[in-house]
Amino acid sequence: MLLARKIYRAVRELCGESIVPTKDKITVALAEFEDEMLQRSDVKVKKSADAARFLHTDVAIAEGNITRGAAAVEENCSGTE
């Protein structure tokens, strides 16, 4: 939706100049969209990478009928004794 809005605004700005949008206006709109998208998704991508790393640890694949949090506590407590 954001991309469509960016392109629409770029085309609408051209009403006084020309009916056909220039390549430069569309290129600028796409670059703005990309910058905003990367900023918005940065935190989510990092959290996803952290989750993927965690899901491949021994804690995440611990056997038993316990939560991952409980398995982490159990592993930390057994390592200090």
Secondary structure per residue as TSV (DSSP state, phi and psi in degrees):
chain	resnum	aa	ss	phi	psi
A	1	M	-	360.0	-41.7
A	2	L	H	-62.1	-41.0
A	3	L	H	-62.8	-44.1
A	4	A	H	-61.1	-41.2
A	5	R	H	-64.4	-41.9
A	6	K	H	-60.8	-45.8
A	7	I	H	-67.0	-41.4
A	8	Y	H	-58.9	-46.5
A	9	R	H	-62.9	-40.0
A	10	A	H	-62.7	-40.9
A	11	V	H	-71.7	-41.3
A	12	R	H	-62.3	-36.6
A	13	E	G	-62.2	-21.9
A	14	L	G	-86.1	-3.4
A	15	C	G	-51.9	-39.5
A	16	G	G	-77.5	-19.9
A	17	E	T	-96.0	-53.2
A	18	S	-	-162.5	153.4
A	19	I	S	-77.4	-34.1
A	20	V	S	-89.5	123.5
A	21	P	-	-65.4	142.3
A	22	T	-	-79.7	155.2
A	23	K	H	-60.8	-36.2
A	24	D	H	-62.5	-43.6
A	25	K	H	-63.0	-43.0
A	26	I	H	-67.2	-40.8
A	27	T	H	-61.0	-42.4
A	28	V	H	-64.3	-44.1
A	29	A	H	-60.6	-41.9
A	30	L	H	-66.1	-40.4
A	31	A	H	-65.1	-41.8
A	32	E	H	-62.2	-44.5
A	33	F	H	-60.0	-46.0
A	34	E	H	-61.2	-44.3
A	35	D	H	-59.5	-47.3
A	36	E	H	-64.9	-40.0
A	37	M	H	-63.9	-42.8
A	38	L	H	-65.1	-39.8
A	39	Q	H	-65.1	-43.0
A	40	R	H	-65.6	-39.3
A	41	S	H	-89.5	-11.7
A	42	D	H	-53.9	-51.2
A	43	V	H	-63.7	-42.5
A	44	K	H	-65.7	-39.8
A	45	V	H	-65.5	-42.3
A	46	K	H	-64.6	-41.9
A	47	K	H	-65.5	-37.0
A	48	S	H	-65.1	-41.2
A	49	A	H	-65.0	-40.9
A	50	D	H	-61.9	-43.9
A	51	A	H	-63.5	-40.9
A	52	A	H	-63.6	-41.7
A	53	R	H	-62.1	-44.6
A	54	F	H	-62.5	-42.3
A	55	L	H	-66.6	-9.8
A	56	H	T	-107.5	18.1
A	57	T	S	-96.3	166.5
A	58	D	T	-62.7	-34.2
A	59	V	T	-61.5	-42.9
A	60	A	T	-68.1	-28.8
A	61	I	T	-107.0	18.4
A	62	A	-	-61.2	138.2
A	63	E	-	-77.8	155.8
A	64	G	S	118.8	168.1
A	65	N	S	-99.1	61.5
A	66	I	S	-134.0	161.3
A	67	T	-	-75.0	164.0
A	68	R	H	-63.2	-37.8
A	69	G	H	-61.4	-43.6
A	70	A	H	-65.7	-37.4
A	71	A	H	-65.1	-38.0
A	72	A	H	-65.4	-42.9
A	73	V	H	-64.4	-44.2
A	74	E	H	-60.0	-44.1
A	75	E	H	-66.4	-41.5
A	76	N	H	-65.6	-38.8
A	77	C	H	-71.7	-37.8
A	78	S	H	-72.1	-24.7
A	79	G	H	-77.6	-16.6
A	80	T	H	-96.7	-8.3
A	81	E	-	-86.6	360.0
